[in-house]
């Protein structure tokens, strides 16, 4: 029922709409009016809206621009992630395209349009990463009450091709020599040598602390690996020698640190400079980890043990993405078959006096000995 009040200025009654909200609290909504009919219509409209919100709360949410929501998402969700830099970089690209849209205005069509604009500019892995982060942003928007439906759900990701870059022995030697000549990064050589014998991720190597290295038991502990997992990796004499040599100049808790004892954020610039100096093509730091896994397989390390050292959840990940079969290895492997056959195609080891099997149709250990009978049976069954 509208509230009726006398207005001294207008010298007449003013009517105000009164409704009860979802919590049952009664309050005045909207401005007053001299027409009770219009006020009643406005009051009924507000009552219907409140009833609908009470019955279907998921349909009503606060409208927020995408560019305003993403910073809050990064602050509350991705701040403690190891890949925060990737989140920030990708979020900037998403804001450039979707920043002026409200969250509820983002549709699957817009997502597909964004993907088409990025297709060809970045690889399939990075494109999938951008779509995945966008999906995560929309998922959090739903959980926090700013969105009803995820527009990225149903968008198919690109098929990723596993990277097969492997450093040969000569390339490894050239890379180590080139890293030792990097004046601005004297620690780079030790990093590469240690990673070639442990297969650590770059982030794990940069955050490695001396307390995680046990030189008496020859073991290295990864305290905070991918997904927060811990694992222990045995170290050989090469790694031990590099750690002892590098430890003579240690300053602080971290194995690799700057002059203030703080860990390095990245080594991309110095590593790329060393790669170019060595004359190598298409080499990334993560390829060192792949080279380690491949060399372990060549040296008869069991897949289960290698999976444990690499910090993977499944053997399929280890064997599919981190074990490469170089061409020279395949050539040597196929040459080993030369000793198993004669030039005529006969098996080696078959004696000269060995007699061929006479297939006369008589009973023997197999069900059908005579090849003529066998071929006729196969023809009838086909």
C-alpha positions in Angstrom: 0.0 0.0 0.0 1.5 3.4 -1.0 2.5 5.8 1.7 0.6 9.1 1.8 2.3 12.3 2.9 1.3 16.0 2.9 3.7 18.3 1.0 3.7 21.9 2.3 5.4 23.2 -0.8 2.9 21.7 -3.3 0.0 22.0 -0.8 -1.2 18.5 -1.7 -0.6 14.8 -0.9 2.4 12.9 -2.3 2.3 9.1 -2.6 5.3 6.8 -2.2 5.7 3.2 -3.1 6.5 0.8 -0.2 7.6 -2.8 -0.6 9.2 -5.5 1.5 12.6 -6.8 0.2 13.8 -10.4 0.2 14.6 -10.2 4.0 11.1 -8.9 4.8 12.2 -5.4 5.6 9.7 -2.7 4.5 11.1 0.4 2.8 10.2 3.2 0.4 11.4 2.7 -3.2 11.5 5.3 -5.9 10.5 9.0 -5.9 7.0 10.2 -4.8 4.2 11.2 -7.1 0.9 13.0 -6.9 -0.9 10.2 -8.8 -1.7 7.3 -6.6 -2.5 5.2 -9.7 1.1 5.5 -11.1 2.6 4.9 -7.7 0.6 1.7 -7.3 1.7 0.5 -10.7 5.3 1.2 -9.8 4.9 -0.5 -6.5 3.4 -3.7 -8.1 6.3 -3.7 -10.6 8.8 -3.6 -7.7 7.0 -6.4 -5.9 7.1 -8.6 -8.9 10.9 -8.0 -9.3 11.5 -8.9 -5.6 9.4 -12.0 -5.9 11.3 -13.1 -9.0 14.7 -12.4 -7.4 13.6 -14.4 -4.4 12.4 -17.3 -6.5 15.2 -17.2 -9.1 18.2 -15.6 -7.4 20.7 -17.0 -10.0 19.1 -14.8 -12.7 20.1 -11.6 -11.0 23.6 -10.4 -10.6 25.6 -7.2 -10.4 26.8 -6.1 -13.8 30.6 -5.7 -14.0 32.8 -4.8 -16.8 35.4 -7.4 -17.8 38.3 -5.0 -17.4 37.1 -4.3 -13.8 36.6 -7.9 -12.8 40.0 -9.3 -14.1 42.2 -7.4 -11.6 40.0 -8.7 -8.7 40.3 -12.2 -10.2 44.1 -11.9 -10.3 44.3 -10.6 -6.8 42.1 -13.2 -5.2 42.7 -16.3 -7.3 46.1 -16.1 -9.2 48.2 -14.1 -6.8 49.9 -17.1 -5.2 50.3 -19.1 -8.4 53.8 -19.8 -9.7 52.6 -18.8 -13.2 51.3 -15.4 -12.1 53.4 -13.7 -14.8 51.6 -15.7 -17.4 48.2 -14.9 -15.9 49.0 -11.2 -16.0 50.4 -11.3 -19.6 47.4 -13.2 -20.9 44.9 -11.1 -19.0 46.2 -8.0 -20.7 45.5 -9.6 -24.1 42.0 -10.6 -23.0 41.2 -7.1 -21.6 42.3 -5.5 -24.9 39.6 -7.5 -26.7 36.9 -7.9 -24.1 37.6 -5.1 -21.6 34.6 -2.9 -22.6 32.0 -5.7 -22.4 30.0 -6.5 -19.3 30.5 -10.1 -18.1 27.0 -11.0 -19.1 27.6 -9.6 -22.6 30.4 -12.1 -23.4 29.0 -14.9 -25.6 30.5 -17.9 -27.2 30.5 -16.0 -30.5 32.8 -13.3 -28.9 35.1 -16.0 -27.6 35.3 -17.7 -31.0 36.0 -14.3 -32.5 38.8 -13.7 -30.1 40.3 -17.1 -30.9 40.1 -16.5 -34.6 42.0 -13.2 -34.2 44.8 -14.9 -32.2 45.0 -17.9 -34.5 48.2 -17.8 -36.4 49.8 -15.1 -34.2 50.5 -17.6 -31.4 51.0 -21.3 -31.2 48.3 -23.9 -30.3 49.6 -24.2 -26.8 49.5 -20.5 -26.0 46.1 -20.1 -27.7 44.7 -23.0 -25.5 46.3 -21.4 -22.5 44.5 -18.1 -23.2 41.1 -19.8 -23.7 41.6 -21.8 -20.5 42.4 -18.7 -18.4 39.3 -17.0 -19.9 37.2 -20.0 -18.9 38.7 -19.8 -15.4 37.8 -16.1 -15.1 34.2 -16.8 -16.1 34.0 -19.7 -13.7 35.0 -17.5 -10.8 32.5 -14.9 -12.0 29.8 -17.5 -11.7 30.9 -18.6 -8.2 31.1 -14.9 -7.0 27.6 -14.1 -8.3 28.5 -11.9 -11.3 27.6 -14.3 -14.1 25.0 -17.0 -14.7 26.4 -19.1 -17.5 30.0 -19.7 -18.7 30.3 -18.6 -22.3 33.6 -20.5 -22.8 32.0 -23.8 -22.0 31.8 -25.9 -25.2 34.6 -24.0 -27.0 37.0 -26.6 -28.3 40.7 -26.3 -27.8 43.3 -26.6 -30.5 45.1 -29.9 -30.9 48.6 -29.5 -29.5 51.6 -31.1 -31.1 54.2 -32.3 -28.6 57.5 -30.5 -28.9 60.3 -32.9 -29.9 63.4 -30.7 -29.6 66.3 -32.7 -28.3 69.9 -31.5 -27.7 72.5 -33.8 -29.2 75.8 -34.4 -27.6 77.6 -31.8 -29.7 74.8 -29.3 -29.1 75.1 -29.8 -25.3 78.8 -29.2 -25.4 78.4 -26.1 -27.5 75.7 -24.7 -25.2 77.8 -25.3 -22.1 80.8 -23.6 -23.6 78.7 -20.7 -24.7 77.1 -20.3 -21.3 80.5 -20.1 -19.7 81.3 -17.0 -21.8 78.2 -15.1 -20.6 79.8 -12.4 -18.5 76.5 -10.9 -17.3 75.3 -14.3 -16.1 78.3 -16.3 -14.7 75.8 -18.6 -13.0 74.3 -19.7 -16.3 76.8 -22.5 -17.0 76.1 -24.2 -13.7 72.4 -23.9 -14.2 72.6 -25.7 -17.6 74.9 -28.4 -16.4 72.8 -29.1 -13.3 69.6 -29.1 -15.3 71.0 -31.5 -17.8 71.6 -34.0 -15.0 68.5 -33.4 -12.9 65.7 -32.3 -15.3 64.4 -29.6 -13.0 61.8 -27.2 -14.3 63.2 -23.6 -14.7 61.1 -22.3 -11.8 62.3 -25.2 -9.6 65.9 -24.4 -10.5 65.6 -20.7 -9.8 63.9 -21.3 -6.4 66.3 -24.0 -5.3 67.7 -23.5 -1.8 70.8 -24.9 -0.2 68.8 -26.6 2.6 67.2 -28.7 -0.1 70.6 -30.1 -1.2 72.1 -33.0 0.7 75.6 -33.5 -0.5 76.3 -36.3 2.0 73.4 -38.5 0.7 73.8 -37.2 -2.8 70.1 -36.2 -3.1 68.3 -33.0 -4.1 64.8 -32.2 -2.8 62.2 -30.2 -4.7 60.2 -28.7 -1.9 57.5 -26.8 -3.9 57.2 -28.4 -7.4 54.3 -28.0 -9.8 51.0 -28.4 -8.0 52.8 -28.1 -4.6 54.3 -31.6 -4.8 57.6 -32.6 -3.3 60.1 -35.1 -4.8 63.7 -36.3 -4.3 66.2 -36.6 -7.1 69.5 -38.3 -6.8 72.5 -36.3 -8.0 75.7 -37.6 -9.6 79.3 -36.5 -9.3 78.9 -33.9 -12.1 76.1 -32.1 -10.3 77.8 -32.5 -7.0 81.0 -30.9 -8.3 79.0 -28.0 -9.8 77.2 -27.4 -6.5 80.4 -27.4 -4.5 82.1 -25.1 -7.0 79.1 -22.8 -7.1 78.7 -22.9 -3.3 82.0 -21.2 -2.7 80.4 -17.9 -3.5 77.0 -18.5 -2.0 75.3 -15.6 -0.3 71.9 -16.3 1.2 69.5 -19.2 1.1 69.2 -19.7 -2.6 71.6 -21.6 -4.8 71.3 -19.2 -7.6 70.9 -15.6 -6.6 71.7 -12.0 -7.4 74.2 -9.8 -5.5 71.5 -9.2 -2.8 71.0 -12.9 -2.2 67.5 -12.9 -3.9 66.6 -15.5 -6.5 66.5 -14.5 -10.2 63.1 -13.9 -11.7 64.1 -15.2 -15.1 67.1 -16.1 -17.3 65.5 -15.8 -20.7 67.7 -13.0 -22.0 71.0 -14.5 -21.0 70.0 -18.0 -22.1 68.9 -16.8 -25.5 72.2 -14.9 -25.9 74.1 -18.1 -25.1 72.0 -20.1 -27.6 72.7 -17.6 -30.4 76.4 -17.5 -29.5 76.5 -21.3 -29.8 74.9 -21.2 -33.2 71.9 -23.4 -32.1 68.4 -23.1 -33.6 65.1 -23.3 -31.9 66.3 -24.1 -28.4 64.4 -23.2 -25.2 65.4 -23.8 -21.7 62.7 -26.4 -21.2 64.4 -28.5 -23.9 67.1 -29.2 -21.4 64.6 -31.0 -19.2 63.4 -33.0 -22.3 67.0 -33.9 -23.1 67.5 -35.2 -19.6 64.4 -37.4 -19.8 65.5 -38.8 -23.2 69.1 -39.6 -22.0 67.6 -41.4 -19.0 65.6 -43.7 -21.3 68.7 -44.3 -23.4 70.6 -45.3 -20.3 67.9 -47.8 -19.3 66.3 -45.8 -16.5 62.8 -47.3 -16.0 59.8 -45.2 -17.0 58.4 -45.3 -13.5 61.6 -44.1 -11.9 61.9 -41.3 -14.6 58.3 -40.3 -14.0 59.1 -39.9 -10.3 62.2 -37.8 -11.0 60.3 -35.6 -13.5 57.5 -35.0 -11.0 54.7 -36.2 -13.4 51.4 -37.8 -12.4 51.4 -40.4 -15.2 54.0 -42.3 -17.3 52.0 -41.2 -20.4 53.0 -37.6 -19.9 56.7 -38.5 -19.4 56.9 -40.7 -22.5 54.8 -38.6 -24.8 56.1 -35.1 -24.1 59.6 -35.6 -22.7 61.1 -38.6 -24.4 62.4 -38.1 -28.0 63.8 -40.6 -30.4 66.5 -38.8 -32.4 67.2 -39.9 -36.0 70.7 -41.1 -35.3 69.4 -43.4 -32.6 66.7 -44.8 -34.9 69.3 -45.4 -37.6 71.5 -47.3 -35.2 68.5 -49.3 -33.9 67.5 -50.4 -37.4 71.0 -51.4 -38.2 70.9 -53.9 -35.4 68.4 -56.0 -37.4 71.0 -56.6 -40.1 72.5 -59.5 -38.0 69.2 -61.3 -37.6 68.6 -62.2 -41.3 70.6 -63.5 -44.2 70.8 -61.7 -47.5 68.3 -64.3 -48.9 65.8 -63.6 -46.1 66.5 -66.7 -44.1 66.6 -66.5 -40.4 70.2 -66.5 -39.0 70.7 -69.6 -36.8 68.7 -72.0 -39.0 71.0 -74.9 -39.6 71.9 -76.2 -43.1 70.5 -79.6 -42.3 67.2 -78.4 -41.0 64.3 -79.9 -42.8 61.2 -77.9 -43.9 57.9 -78.8 -42.4 55.9 -81.2 -44.6 52.3 -80.1 -44.8 50.6 -83.3 -45.9 47.3 -82.7 -44.1 48.2 -85.2 -41.3 47.2 -84.4 -37.7 49.7 -82.2 -35.8 49.8 -79.8 -32.9 48.0 -77.0 -34.8 44.4 -77.4 -35.8 44.9 -77.1 -39.6 48.4 -78.0 -41.0 47.7 -78.1 -44.7 48.0 -74.5 -46.1 45.5 -75.4 -48.9 42.8 -76.4 -46.5 43.6 -73.4 -44.3 43.3 -71.0 -47.2 40.0 -72.5 -48.3 38.6 -72.2 -44.7 39.6 -68.5 -44.5 38.0 -67.9 -47.9 34.7 -69.4 -46.7 34.8 -67.3 -43.5 35.5 -64.1 -45.3 
